[in-house]
Amino acid sequence: MTHRETGRPGFSRRMSKDEINACPMEGWTGPVSVVRTEDELATAMDKLADHTLLGFDTETRPAYIKGQTYLPSLLQLASATDVFIFQFKHLGLAKPLRDLLADPAIIKTGVGLKYDHRELAKISPFKAAGFVDLGDRAKEAGILNHGLRGLAAVLLGFRISKGAQTSNWAKDVLTPQQVQYAATDAWVGRKLYLALTKEPS
């Protein structure tokens, strides 16, 4: 029996907003490091060095005036044990990060990756490799919800908060709510990859 034949929301039809909102809320509860200095960057890269699967996301300050745009403010990477939030305001897209993003041996997984690649390359050029877009994987699996929040509800049975989505990600010091939101998006991307590929965590 295929998923589509079971009649499950998300497979036979898109899971609705109300159905998603009825799911329990979950978020990342492990260690989060906001990386702002060269020493913190070196520590983060050491901790990420042994991991070959990372949840990936970026955050950009929202623009409310027509024609106004901003470069990404944050890059989030989630391993099995930690989440790191890199603030471009302090580091830029540093070479160790560019090298990681260009490493085909390290899977980086999230949603809407082509846009993220294009915007990150405006900060500093790199050749993206090793990326897996969850939206593409969802389509291949016959899932009709392709966004991060919908996929979490369909595959993991919970919803993630969108409360800080339109906050100012370019702030010098992030709020606890922003840190939690940003960390959760990267964490759930990794969990969704494992669910879609049915690999052990």
N, C-alpha and C positions, 0 to 999 in steps of 0.2 A: 504493500500500500504506500503510495507516495504521499508527501505532505499535502499536496493540492487536493488529494482525494479525501482527506480526513475532515475537510470543512473547517479547519482551524482558522481563526482570524489571522490575516497576514498572508495566508496561502490561497484559500479559495476566494478571498476578497481582502481589500486593505483593512487593517485594523483601524477603527475610527478613533478620533481624538478622545471621545468619551470613554472608550474602552481602554485606551492608553492611560487616561487620568484615573481610571479605577484601579490600576495596578499599584502595589505598594511602592513607596519611594526608597531608593537605595543610592548609596554613594561610596566613594573610596574612603576607607577608614584607616589606612596605613600611613606610613611616613611620607611627608611631602617636603621637598626642599625647594625654596625659591632661590634661584642661582643668579647672583648679581656681580660677583667678583671673579677674578682670574683663579684664585685659590679654590673658590666654590665650584667653578667650572672644571678644574682639574679633578677635584674629588668626585664630582658627578660622573665624569667620563670614566674614571676608574671603576666606579660602581656599575656602570652600564656595560663595561668592556666584555663581560662574560655572558651577556644576554644576546640571543639571536632573534627574539621576538619582542617588539616594543609597540605599545599603543601610542598613537601620534595624533596631535591636534595643534591648532594655532588659535590665537584670539587677536582680534583687531578692534581698535577703537571705532565705535559706530559713527557714521557721518550723517548729519541731519540737514545739511544744506546741499542743494543741487550742485553737482560738479565737484563737491568736496570729497576727497578720498584720503585714507591713511594707510601706511604700511603696517604689517603685522606688528603687534606689541610683544607677543609671547609665543614660545614654542614649548609644548608639553610632551614629555616622553615618559611612558609608564612601563616598568619591568614587572616581573612577578612579585617583587617585594617593595618597590619604591616608585614614587612619582617625582619627576624633576620638572620645574617650571623655570624656563630660561627667559630673562627679561632683556629684550633687545636694546632697551633704553640705556642699559649699563654695559652690555657686552657686544652689541651688534650680532650678526650671524658669524660667530667666531669660527676659525678654521677647524677645530675639533668637531664642531657641530656639522660643518659642511662635509667633512670627511665621513661622518656617520651617515648623513643623509645620502651620500653617494656610494655607500658600501652595499653591494648586492647581496652580501652574506648575512646582512641584518634585515629582517623583515620589519617594516614600519607600516602600521595598518590604521586606517581611519576612514572618514567619509569626505568626499569632495576634494580629493587629493590634487587633481590637476590645477584647481584654483590656488590651493596652498602653495604648490610648487612655483607657480607663476609669481605669486606675491612675495614669497621668500626670496626668489631670485632677484627681485628688485632691490633687496637689501644687499645681497652679495651673491654673485652667480655661482651655481653649482650644478652638477649633472645628477639628477635624481635617479636612484636605483634601489631596488629592494622594496618598493612600495606596493601594497595590496589595498585596493579600494573596496571597502565593505559593501558599498552600493552595488558594485559590479558583481561581487560574490553573491549578494542577495538575489539579484536578478537571475543568475545562473541556477540558484537553488529554488527558483519559483516563488520567491517572497515578493509581495507587492508593496511592502513598506521598505523604503530605501534610506531614510534618514537615521541618524544615530538614536534618537529617542524612540522612534517607531520600532527599530530593530531590537532595541533593548527590551521593549515590551513583548514583541513577538517571540524572540528567542530565549530571553532570560527571565521573563515574567515579572519584570519590575520597570519602573519609570525613573528617569533622572531629572533633576531640577533644571529648569531653564531660567530661573529667577535672575541670575546675574548676566544673562546673555548680552544685554545691551548696555552694560555698565562701561565705565571708562577704563579700558585695559591699559592705557598709556600712563596711568598714575605711577608716581615714583614708588609708593608703597601700596601693595595690594591689600584689600580687606580680607578678613578670614572667609567671607562668603565667596569672594572672587577666587581665592586659592582653592577652596573646596570644589567649586564649579569647574575650574580649569583642570584640576586633578582628576575629577570624576570622568570628564569627557575622554581623557587619554586612557584611563583605566578601563572604561567600558568598551573602548575600541579594541583593546587586547582581548577582553573576555568574549566579545562578539566574534573575533577571528577564530578563537578556539572553538566556539560553538558551531561556527559554520564549517570548520574543517574537522570537527570532532576529535581534536587533539587533546591530550591531557594537559592540565595547567602546569 
